[in-house]
Amino acid sequence: MTTGTGALRSSTSTTNRWLSWLLVATLIYLLLAAVGAIGDGFKAATGDNAKQLFAFATNPFVGLMIGLAATALIQSSSTVTSIIVGMVAGGLPIPIAIPLIMGANIGTSLTSTIVSLGHIRSGEEFHRAFAAATVHDAFNVTAVAILLPLELLFHPLQRLSEALAGLLVHDASMDMGGMNFMKALLAPASDLLAASVSWLPGKVWPGVALIIVGIGLILFVVQAIGKLLRKVMVGRAKDIMHASVGRGPLSGIASGTLITVLVQSSSTTTSLIVPLAGTGVFTLKQVYPFTLGTNIGTCVTALLAATAIAGPTAELAMQIALVHLLFNLFGILLIYVTPVLRGVPPAIANTLANLAQRSKLYVGAYIGGVFFGLPLLLIGGSQL
């Protein structure tokens, strides 16, 4: 009887696992369809006027703050970067989209900072947890401080991503009879979404509605995929973390990348390690490279989203997704690999942790100011 019950439980567990992965595949399909809908919506709503529509974001610092605030509010850089991919496909110029992507990278680190507050009652634990959380912020801010001026002056990210996108999209489009299989695969969902807003008058309103539907669908799908993958993979993710984080920088970066790809959320990955750092399982030196890996892993969603775009803007969509990846890779090469700069983010994190341990007012000022106050002030000021 016991053997039979055990076999039944094993069979049920296997069935549930397969159903979970089938649901993940369905959600990924919906994500691709949603990104395509945003691109189609922007094309319909703006026609050839996309540049004028986004004239308010031509100031790169305003674009940076918009990306930061949007990600801090939504709490998912994967969602924001997927939306940006769709916007680029709909006409948003690449030079405007690049600061938005950089801002999204900073905004995603809010979650781990909030998680560190769970240790606020224990002084030493809170110091370790807050430092582990803010080393991610500090690295991303340092990367933007170096790479944004370089991008504005010499455009390395734009040029290299353009060259790579040309190769990738060209190769991907070489199939039997020149047929775009991704477009054919997504056509039923695209047609259904377009039909759902076709009753609206004119060309602009159906386009606006399609953008809203696409954004809403992305918000739902990314959250649902995150929950589902955390349920299926979080045990294995923790095993990977314990086995590899403390084995050196390369192992730490690789494990951070892999776990983020598995759970589809850098916020989740960094939130997993902050409590372990707070309790002393991992040191700041071990956590630091791990958080860099999460930056790489979170790029997968935007790259996946870019494959949903077909036609003349497919290359541009892939280009902005590659900008996200190259920005994070260059950041690691320039900061972590360079001995002079490697210690800057941990030094900033330790300083912030010292202030936070001294007074909790610094914590509120830091979270409110960096993630909400400063972005809203710059965005509002630019409109005036």
C-alpha positions as CSV (number, residue, x, y, z in Angstrom):
1,M,0.0,0.0,0.0
2,T,2.8,2.4,1.0
3,T,4.7,1.6,-2.2
4,G,1.6,2.2,-4.3
5,T,0.9,5.5,-2.5
6,G,4.6,6.6,-3.1
7,A,4.4,5.7,-6.8
8,L,1.1,7.7,-7.1
9,R,2.7,10.8,-5.4
10,S,5.7,10.5,-7.7
11,S,3.5,10.3,-10.8
12,T,1.4,13.2,-9.6
13,S,4.6,15.3,-9.0
14,T,5.9,14.5,-12.4
15,T,2.6,15.5,-14.0
16,N,2.5,18.7,-12.1
17,R,6.1,19.5,-13.1
18,W,5.3,18.9,-16.8
19,L,2.1,21.1,-16.5
20,S,4.2,23.8,-14.9
21,W,6.7,23.8,-17.8
22,L,3.8,23.8,-20.3
23,L,2.4,26.8,-18.6
24,V,5.8,28.5,-18.7
25,A,6.0,27.9,-22.5
26,T,2.4,29.4,-22.8
27,L,3.4,32.4,-20.8
28,I,6.5,33.0,-22.9
29,Y,4.3,32.8,-26.0
30,L,2.1,35.5,-24.5
31,L,5.1,37.6,-23.6
32,L,6.3,37.6,-27.2
33,A,2.8,38.4,-28.4
34,A,2.5,41.3,-25.9
35,V,5.8,42.8,-27.1
36,G,4.7,42.6,-30.7
37,A,1.4,44.3,-29.7
38,I,3.2,47.2,-28.2
39,G,5.3,47.7,-31.3
40,D,2.2,47.4,-33.5
41,G,0.3,49.8,-31.2
42,F,3.0,52.5,-31.3
43,K,3.2,52.2,-35.1
44,A,-0.6,52.6,-35.4
45,A,-0.9,55.4,-32.8
46,T,2.1,57.5,-33.8
47,G,2.6,56.8,-37.5
48,D,5.8,58.7,-38.4
49,N,5.6,60.9,-35.3
50,A,7.3,58.7,-32.7
51,K,10.3,61.0,-32.5
52,Q,8.1,64.0,-31.7
53,L,6.1,61.9,-29.2
54,F,9.3,61.2,-27.2
55,A,10.9,64.6,-27.5
56,F,10.5,65.0,-23.7
57,A,13.0,62.2,-23.2
58,T,15.7,63.6,-25.6
59,N,17.5,64.8,-22.5
60,P,19.5,61.6,-21.6
61,F,19.3,62.3,-17.9
62,V,15.5,62.5,-18.0
63,G,15.4,59.2,-20.0
64,L,17.6,57.7,-17.3
65,M,15.3,58.8,-14.5
66,I,12.2,57.6,-16.4
67,G,13.7,54.1,-16.7
68,L,14.8,54.2,-13.0
69,A,11.4,55.3,-11.7
70,A,9.4,53.0,-13.9
71,T,11.4,50.0,-12.8
72,A,11.3,51.0,-9.1
73,L,7.5,51.3,-9.4
74,I,6.9,48.1,-11.3
75,Q,9.7,46.2,-9.6
76,S,10.9,44.4,-12.7
77,S,13.6,45.4,-15.0
78,S,12.6,42.5,-17.3
79,T,9.2,44.0,-17.7
80,V,10.5,47.6,-18.4
81,T,13.2,46.4,-20.9
82,S,10.6,44.2,-22.7
83,I,8.3,47.3,-23.0
84,I,11.3,49.4,-24.3
85,V,12.0,46.7,-26.9
86,G,8.3,47.0,-28.1
87,M,8.6,50.8,-28.0
88,V,11.7,50.7,-30.2
89,A,9.9,48.4,-32.6
90,G,7.2,51.1,-32.7
91,G,9.5,54.0,-33.5
92,L,11.3,55.0,-30.3
93,P,14.8,56.1,-31.4
94,I,17.7,54.0,-30.1
95,P,19.6,57.1,-28.6
96,I,16.6,57.8,-26.4
97,A,16.0,54.2,-25.5
98,I,19.6,53.6,-24.3
99,P,19.3,55.9,-21.1
100,L,15.9,54.3,-20.4
101,I,17.6,50.8,-20.4
102,M,20.4,52.1,-18.1
103,G,17.8,53.6,-15.7
104,A,16.0,50.2,-15.6
105,N,19.2,48.6,-14.4
106,I,19.4,50.9,-11.4
107,G,15.7,50.7,-10.5
108,T,15.7,46.9,-10.3
109,S,17.9,47.0,-7.1
110,L,15.2,48.5,-4.9
111,T,13.7,45.1,-4.0
112,S,16.9,43.8,-2.4
113,T,17.3,47.0,-0.5
114,I,13.7,46.6,0.9
115,V,14.5,43.0,1.8
116,S,17.4,44.1,3.9
117,L,15.0,45.9,6.1
118,G,14.0,42.6,7.5
119,H,17.2,42.6,9.6
120,I,16.7,46.2,10.8
121,R,16.3,45.1,14.5
122,S,19.7,43.5,14.7
123,G,22.5,46.1,14.2
124,E,25.3,44.0,12.8
125,E,23.0,41.8,10.7
126,F,21.3,44.9,9.2
127,H,24.7,46.4,8.4
128,R,25.7,43.2,6.5
129,A,22.3,42.9,4.7
130,F,22.1,46.6,3.8
131,A,25.7,46.5,2.4
132,A,24.9,43.4,0.4
133,A,21.8,45.0,-1.0
134,T,23.3,48.4,-1.9
135,V,26.4,47.0,-3.5
136,H,24.1,46.2,-6.4
137,D,22.8,49.8,-6.5
138,A,26.4,51.2,-6.1
139,F,27.7,49.1,-9.0
140,N,24.8,50.0,-11.4
141,V,25.1,53.7,-10.5
142,T,28.9,53.6,-11.0
143,A,28.4,51.8,-14.4
144,V,26.0,54.5,-15.6
145,A,28.3,57.3,-14.4
146,I,31.1,55.9,-16.6
147,L,29.2,54.5,-19.6
148,L,26.5,57.1,-20.1
149,P,29.0,60.0,-20.8
150,L,31.1,57.6,-23.0
151,E,27.9,56.7,-24.9
152,L,26.9,60.3,-25.4
153,L,30.4,61.2,-26.7
154,F,31.4,58.1,-28.7
155,H,28.3,55.8,-29.0
156,P,30.2,52.5,-28.4
157,L,27.0,50.6,-27.2
158,Q,24.9,51.9,-30.1
159,R,27.5,51.1,-32.7
160,L,28.5,47.6,-31.4
161,S,24.9,46.6,-30.8
162,E,24.0,47.7,-34.3
163,A,26.7,45.6,-35.9
164,L,25.8,42.5,-33.8
165,A,22.1,42.9,-34.4
166,G,22.7,43.1,-38.2
167,L,24.5,39.7,-37.9
168,L,22.0,38.0,-35.6
169,V,18.8,39.2,-37.4
170,H,20.2,38.5,-40.8
171,D,21.2,34.9,-39.8
172,A,17.9,34.4,-38.0
173,S,15.9,35.4,-41.1
174,M,17.6,32.8,-43.3
175,D,15.0,30.1,-43.4
176,M,13.1,28.1,-46.0
177,G,11.6,30.3,-48.6
178,G,12.4,33.4,-46.6
179,M,9.5,32.7,-44.3
180,N,9.6,34.3,-40.9
181,F,8.6,31.4,-38.6
182,M,8.3,33.7,-35.5
183,K,5.9,36.0,-37.3
184,A,3.8,33.0,-38.5
185,L,3.9,31.5,-35.0
186,L,2.7,34.7,-33.3
187,A,0.2,35.6,-36.0
188,P,-2.9,34.0,-34.3
189,A,-2.2,35.9,-31.0
190,S,-1.4,39.1,-32.8
191,D,-4.6,38.9,-34.9
192,L,-6.6,38.2,-31.7
193,L,-5.1,41.2,-29.8
194,A,-5.7,43.5,-32.9
195,A,-9.3,42.3,-33.2
196,S,-9.9,43.0,-29.5
197,V,-9.3,46.7,-30.0
198,S,-10.6,47.0,-33.6
199,W,-14.0,48.3,-32.5
200,L,-12.4,51.6,-31.4
201,P,-12.7,54.6,-33.8
202,G,-9.9,55.9,-36.0
203,K,-6.3,54.6,-36.1
204,V,-4.9,56.3,-33.0
205,W,-7.3,54.8,-30.4
206,P,-6.9,51.2,-31.4
207,G,-3.1,51.8,-31.4
208,V,-3.2,53.3,-27.8
209,A,-5.5,50.5,-26.6
210,L,-3.1,47.9,-28.1
211,I,-0.2,49.5,-26.2
212,I,-2.1,49.4,-23.0
213,V,-3.2,45.7,-23.6
214,G,0.4,44.8,-24.4
215,I,1.9,46.5,-21.3
216,G,-0.8,44.9,-19.1
217,L,-0.1,41.5,-20.6
218,I,3.7,41.9,-20.0
219,L,3.1,42.9,-16.4
220,F,0.9,39.8,-15.9
221,V,3.2,37.4,-17.8
222,V,6.5,38.5,-16.2
223,Q,4.9,38.3,-12.7
224,A,3.3,34.9,-13.5
225,I,6.5,33.4,-15.0
226,G,8.5,34.7,-11.9
227,K,6.0,33.0,-9.5
228,L,5.9,29.8,-11.4
229,L,9.7,29.5,-11.9
230,R,10.3,30.3,-8.3
231,K,8.0,27.5,-7.3
232,V,9.7,25.0,-9.7
233,M,13.3,26.2,-9.5
234,V,13.9,28.0,-6.2
235,G,15.1,24.9,-4.4
236,R,17.6,24.1,-7.2
237,A,18.5,27.8,-7.4
238,K,19.5,27.8,-3.7
239,D,21.5,24.6,-4.2
240,I,23.4,26.3,-7.1
241,M,23.9,29.4,-4.9
242,H,25.4,27.5,-1.9
243,A,27.6,25.3,-4.2
244,S,29.1,28.1,-6.2
245,V,28.9,31.6,-4.7
246,G,31.9,31.2,-2.4
247,R,34.2,29.6,-4.9
248,G,35.6,32.7,-6.5
249,P,34.5,35.7,-8.7
250,L,33.9,33.8,-11.9
251,S,31.9,31.1,-10.2
252,G,29.9,33.8,-8.4
253,I,29.1,35.7,-11.6
254,A,28.2,32.5,-13.4
255,S,25.8,31.4,-10.6
256,G,24.2,34.8,-10.4
257,T,23.6,34.7,-14.1
258,L,22.2,31.1,-14.1
259,I,19.9,31.6,-11.2
260,T,18.5,34.8,-12.7
261,V,17.8,33.0,-16.0
262,L,16.1,30.2,-14.0
263,V,13.8,32.4,-11.9
264,Q,13.5,35.2,-14.6
265,S,14.0,38.0,-12.1
266,S,17.2,39.7,-10.9
267,S,15.1,41.2,-8.0
268,T,14.3,37.7,-6.8
269,T,17.9,36.5,-7.1
270,T,19.4,39.3,-5.2
271,S,16.6,39.0,-2.6
272,L,17.6,35.4,-2.1
273,I,21.1,36.3,-1.2
274,V,20.6,39.4,1.0
275,P,19.2,37.4,4.0
276,L,22.1,34.9,3.7
277,A,24.5,37.8,3.7
278,G,22.7,39.4,6.7
279,T,23.1,36.1,8.7
280,G,26.8,35.9,7.8
281,V,26.6,32.9,5.4
282,F,28.2,35.0,2.7
283,T,30.5,38.0,2.9
284,L,30.1,41.2,0.9
285,K,33.2,40.1,-1.1
286,Q,31.3,36.9,-2.2
287,V,28.0,38.7,-2.8
288,Y,29.5,41.4,-5.0
289,P,30.3,39.2,-8.1
290,F,27.1,37.3,-7.6
291,T,25.0,40.5,-8.1
292,L,27.0,41.2,-11.3
293,G,25.8,37.9,-12.6
294,T,22.2,38.9,-12.0
295,N,22.7,41.9,-14.2
296,I,23.7,39.6,-17.1
297,G,20.9,37.0,-16.4
298,T,18.2,39.6,-16.5
299,C,19.0,40.5,-20.1
300,V,17.6,37.2,-21.3
301,T,14.0,38.5,-21.2
302,A,14.6,41.5,-23.5
303,L,16.6,39.3,-25.9
304,L,13.7,36.8,-26.0
305,A,11.2,39.7,-26.4
306,A,13.2,41.0,-29.4
307,T,12.6,37.8,-31.3
308,A,8.9,38.6,-31.4
309,I,9.5,41.6,-33.7
310,A,9.4,41.0,-37.4
311,G,9.8,43.3,-40.4
312,P,11.9,46.4,-40.8
313,T,12.1,47.2,-37.1
314,A,13.3,43.6,-36.1
315,E,16.9,44.7,-36.2
316,L,16.3,47.8,-34.0
317,A,14.4,45.7,-31.4
318,M,17.3,43.2,-31.3
319,Q,19.8,46.1,-31.1
320,I,18.2,47.7,-28.0
321,A,18.1,44.2,-26.3
322,L,21.8,43.8,-27.1
323,V,22.5,47.3,-25.7
324,H,21.2,46.0,-22.3
325,L,23.5,43.0,-22.4
326,L,26.6,45.0,-23.6
327,F,26.0,47.7,-21.0
328,N,26.2,45.0,-18.2
329,L,29.2,43.2,-19.8
330,F,31.1,46.5,-20.3
331,G,30.2,47.5,-16.7
332,I,31.8,44.3,-15.4
333,L,34.9,44.7,-17.6
334,L,35.4,48.4,-16.7
335,I,34.7,48.2,-13.0
336,Y,35.1,44.7,-11.6
337,V,38.0,43.6,-13.8
338,T,39.9,46.9,-13.3
339,P,41.7,46.8,-9.9
340,V,41.4,50.6,-9.3
341,L,37.6,50.6,-9.7
342,R,36.8,47.2,-8.3
343,G,36.6,48.4,-4.7
344,V,34.4,51.5,-5.4
345,P,30.9,49.8,-5.2
346,P,31.7,47.9,-2.0
347,A,33.2,51.1,-0.4
348,I,30.0,53.0,-1.3
349,A,27.8,50.1,0.1
350,N,29.8,50.0,3.3
351,T,29.4,53.8,3.8
352,L,25.7,53.6,3.2
353,A,25.4,50.7,5.6
354,N,27.3,52.6,8.3
355,L,24.9,55.6,7.9
356,A,21.9,53.3,7.9
357,Q,23.1,51.5,11.1
358,R,23.6,54.9,12.7
359,S,20.1,56.2,11.9
360,K,17.1,54.7,10.2
361,L,16.3,58.1,8.8
362,Y,19.2,57.6,6.3
363,V,17.4,54.4,5.1
364,G,14.2,56.3,4.3
365,A,16.1,59.2,2.7
366,Y,18.1,56.8,0.6
367,I,15.2,54.7,-0.7
368,G,12.8,57.7,-1.2
369,G,15.4,60.0,-2.7
370,V,17.3,57.7,-5.1
371,F,14.4,55.7,-6.4
372,F,11.5,58.2,-6.4
373,G,12.4,61.8,-5.3
374,L,15.3,62.5,-7.6
375,P,13.7,60.9,-10.7
376,L,10.4,62.7,-10.2
377,L,12.2,66.0,-9.5
378,L,14.3,65.7,-12.7
379,I,11.4,64.6,-14.9
380,G,9.1,67.4,-13.5
381,G,11.9,70.0,-13.9
382,S,12.5,69.0,-17.5
383,Q,8.8,69.7,-18.3
384,L,9.0,73.1,-16.7
